[in-house]
Amino acid sequence: MNRGVEDVQDRVVLITGAGQRLGAATATRMMAEGWHVLVHVRSSVVEAQQLLDEAERQHGESRGSLLVADLTKDDDLDRLIDEVKNHPLVKANGLGGLVHNASFYSQGAFEELNLETYRSLNRLHMEAPFHLTQSFLPDLERAGGSVVAVVDTSWGRAWEGLAHYTSSKAGLRQLMLNLAGELAGRVRVNCLAPGAIMAADWEAEHFAKVLEKVPLGRSGQAEDIASGVHFLLTNGTITGNVLHVDGGWTLNE
Ligand SMILES: NC(=O)c1ccc[n+]([C@@H]2O[C@H](COP(=O)([O-])OP(=O)(O)OC[C@H]3O[C@@H](n4cnc5c(N)ncnc54)[C@H](OP(=O)(O)O)[C@@H]3O)[C@@H](O)[C@H]2O)c1
């Protein structure tokens, strides 16, 4: 039976790469909204456990579970899928949301990029979301659920030293838009494109220059991404959308 999006209780969302930074903010927001969050991490086990403990302390009950997997490894992916499908709330109600957030952001001149690095990014940004979405389709349909992929604002332009990252993110965006059409009426699929929100360690200096080009003149907050994901997961009329949360950055690029 399809459940309405307003039935929050017992709704489950899987968020990949949710141990820290933007994924952690999204997990925290969804737990505060009453969802049960399957917090996936690759290595941020301690941070994710702290997040879950803090939510339990605040809300007086457990609001999530921790799942560990390297999404570039087929065996890990298959184990993760089994664990999610066997979760009691997923077995009972299906999967209300699937958020493809995990990512790896690095910079490198094209001549120096290693083919294995590129394959690994394609696995993380495209193949894992493909496999997870396909595997959870019956569970998402059963819950009246939806998918959100966290992409970025890079497509259609050239970016110094980011060929591997931007092209794999563009593939993810196109995969999601295609699925929005193909799965329409069964599962909603959307993307959220953050602008310059939270700098990686290696780009702090460059980040300040980027912010000069943002019409709002500032970076957003992790909570802005979290509220955007919550909006896309809960607005039952939106599919095939790319929501820019970027302070207007795309207007000026
Ligand atoms: N930060 C920004 O301003 C910005 C701008 C544009 C777009 N975005 C997008 O927004 C999302 C969140 O951004 P972020 O900066 O918070 O992301 P991030 O810190 O770069 O990555 C999020 C998580 O992805 C996980 N991850 C990396 N490799 C993995 C693998 N092989 N298998 C499984 N998980 C893996 C890591 O988990 P562990 O820590 O557990 O290893 C990491 O914590 C990303 O999709 C990013 O591309 C961010």
The ligand as an SDF file (V2000), in Angstrom:
LIG
                    3D

 48 52  0  0  0  0  0  0  0  0999 V2000
   30.8010   21.0540    0.2850 N   0  0  0  0  0  0  0  0  0  0  0  0
   30.2960   21.8290   -0.6800 C   0  0  0  0  0  0  0  0  0  0  0  0
   30.3410   23.0610   -0.6200 O   0  0  0  0  0  0  0  0  0  0  0  0
   29.6580   21.1810   -1.8840 C   0  0  0  0  0  0  0  0  0  0  0  0
   29.5230   21.9140   -3.0640 C   0  0  0  0  0  0  0  0  0  0  0  0
   28.9140   21.3070   -4.1530 C   0  0  0  0  0  0  0  0  0  0  0  0
   28.4390   20.0110   -4.0620 C   0  0  0  0  0  0  0  0  0  0  0  0
   28.6000   19.3310   -2.8960 N   0  0  0  0  0  0  0  0  0  0  0  0
   28.0940   17.9550   -2.8170 C   0  0  0  0  0  0  0  0  0  0  0  0
   27.3590   17.8040   -1.6130 O   0  0  0  0  0  0  0  0  0  0  0  0
   27.5710   16.4970   -1.0540 C   0  0  0  0  0  0  0  0  0  0  0  0
   28.0840   16.6280    0.3680 C   0  0  0  0  0  0  0  0  0  0  0  0
   29.2300   17.4650    0.3600 O   0  0  0  0  0  0  0  0  0  0  0  0
   30.3870   17.2910    1.4440 P   0  0  0  0  0  0  0  0  0  0  0  0
   31.3820   18.3360    1.1570 O   0  0  0  0  0  0  0  0  0  0  0  0
   29.7560   17.1680    2.7780 O   0  0  0  0  0  0  0  0  0  0  0  0
   30.9260   15.8440    0.9720 O   0  0  0  0  0  0  0  0  0  0  0  0
   32.3210   15.1270    1.3430 P   0  0  0  0  0  0  0  0  0  0  0  0
   32.7050   15.5140    2.7110 O   0  0  0  0  0  0  0  0  0  0  0  0
   33.3000   15.3730    0.2330 O   0  0  0  0  0  0  0  0  0  0  0  0
   31.9140   13.5830    1.2470 O   0  0  0  0  0  0  0  0  0  0  0  0
   30.8090   13.0510    1.9800 C   0  0  0  0  0  0  0  0  0  0  0  0
   31.1190   11.6610    2.4270 C   0  0  0  0  0  0  0  0  0  0  0  0
   31.2840   10.7780    1.3140 O   0  0  0  0  0  0  0  0  0  0  0  0
   31.8350    9.5930    1.8550 C   0  0  0  0  0  0  0  0  0  0  0  0
   32.5980    8.8120    0.8800 N   0  0  0  0  0  0  0  0  0  0  0  0
   33.7160    9.1670    0.2100 C   0  0  0  0  0  0  0  0  0  0  0  0
   34.1770    8.1130   -0.5030 N   0  0  0  0  0  0  0  0  0  0  0  0
   33.3460    7.0570   -0.2430 C   0  0  0  0  0  0  0  0  0  0  0  0
   33.3090    5.6990   -0.6470 C   0  0  0  0  0  0  0  0  0  0  0  0
   34.2350    5.1720   -1.4670 N   0  0  0  0  0  0  0  0  0  0  0  0
   32.3140    4.9240   -0.1850 N   0  0  0  0  0  0  0  0  0  0  0  0
   31.3840    5.4210    0.6580 C   0  0  0  0  0  0  0  0  0  0  0  0
   31.3560    6.7090    1.0740 N   0  0  0  0  0  0  0  0  0  0  0  0
   32.3360    7.5170    0.6340 C   0  0  0  0  0  0  0  0  0  0  0  0
   32.7530   10.0050    2.9990 C   0  0  0  0  0  0  0  0  0  0  0  0
   32.3970    9.1670    4.1010 O   0  0  0  0  0  0  0  0  0  0  0  0
   33.3910    8.8270    5.3340 P   0  0  0  0  0  0  0  0  0  0  0  0
   33.7000   10.1620    5.9560 O   0  0  0  0  0  0  0  0  0  0  0  0
   32.5560    7.9550    6.1830 O   0  0  0  0  0  0  0  0  0  0  0  0
   34.5940    8.1510    4.7690 O   0  0  0  0  0  0  0  0  0  0  0  0
   32.4010   11.5040    3.2160 C   0  0  0  0  0  0  0  0  0  0  0  0
   32.2150   11.8480    4.5600 O   0  0  0  0  0  0  0  0  0  0  0  0
   28.5380   15.7770   -1.9890 C   0  0  0  0  0  0  0  0  0  0  0  0
   27.8270   14.9780   -2.8930 O   0  0  0  0  0  0  0  0  0  0  0  0
   29.2270   16.9180   -2.7300 C   0  0  0  0  0  0  0  0  0  0  0  0
   29.6770   16.5660   -4.0190 O   0  0  0  0  0  0  0  0  0  0  0  0
   29.2050   19.8730   -1.8100 C   0  0  0  0  0  0  0  0  0  0  0  0
  1  2  1  0
  2  3  2  0
  2  4  1  0
  4  5  1  0
  4 48  2  0
  5  6  2  0
  6  7  1  0
  7  8  2  0
  8  9  1  0
  8 48  1  0
  9 10  1  0
  9 46  1  0
 10 11  1  0
 11 12  1  0
 11 44  1  0
 12 13  1  0
 13 14  1  0
 14 15  2  0
 14 16  1  0
 14 17  1  0
 17 18  1  0
 18 19  2  0
 18 20  1  0
 18 21  1  0
 21 22  1  0
 22 23  1  0
 23 24  1  0
 23 42  1  0
 24 25  1  0
 25 26  1  0
 25 36  1  0
 26 27  1  0
 26 35  1  0
 27 28  2  0
 28 29  1  0
 29 30  1  0
 29 35  2  0
 30 31  1  0
 30 32  2  0
 32 33  1  0
 33 34  2  0
 34 35  1  0
 36 37  1  0
 36 42  1  0
 37 38  1  0
 38 39  2  0
 38 40  1  0
 38 41  1  0
 42 43  1  0
 44 45  1  0
 44 46  1  0
 46 47  1  0
M  CHG  2   8   1  16  -1
M  END
$$$$
